[in-house]
């Protein structure tokens, strides 16, 4: 795998109204979030990708999390049908950006009653693991796998118990290496990989991203940083504290392809 392009969307001021399961962390500070977004873009560029920066969308508080309304594979793009009502319209906003890179034949859709959030999709080569979650239902997964098969790719379902999205707790770093936390430490689905176990107190940092050999790790998680370095990766860190307040992490903030 090598990524050439990344799509991100600037956070909106309305992000303070974004969905969160952790209100005790407080509301995000918008100015700080913007600065963190700048740093995120800079880190991506250091990994050698071209970054397309889409404008903020005030009507969608969670729209900076572009990973959810689309999934981009090496064969084509899938516009999803996001499972949270306040986010569903983000699919129409991401589609034109995706179409800059793919022709009609290579842009497919998840249709109601199927729902799917891209945060539930983890790419491992040509295989895509899809979490069945509060956002992604069985019909969404069925449609998704059917589209993949049409392109010679394949998908399989993973049942989630606790996390919001699949990639909240498991992320593939290429080369057979996988970061796992919580319920994913013991899941048989991932037994075949070299699993790097994340301690509970750093669980948030299970959401790292591999970009062309470098792994971007959230700032402030020393055990995870060291584990990733010990696995042989170059690392960059980016502070994502303001996105964490909305259950968002490094992967959620971009589409990488
Ligand atoms: C949400 O609840 O949809 C947002 N506040 C966070 C989305 C995080 N996205 C992701 O894990 N892919």
Boltz pocket constraint, residues with backbone or C-beta under 6 A from the ligand:
constraints:
  - pocket:
      binder: B
      contacts: [[A, 18], [A, 19], [A, 20], [A, 62], [A, 65], [A, 67], [A, 68], [A, 84], [A, 87], [A, 118], [A, 119], [A, 120], [A, 165], [A, 167], [A, 168], [A, 246], [A, 247], [A, 248], [A, 249], [A, 251], [A, 252]]
      max_distance: 6.0
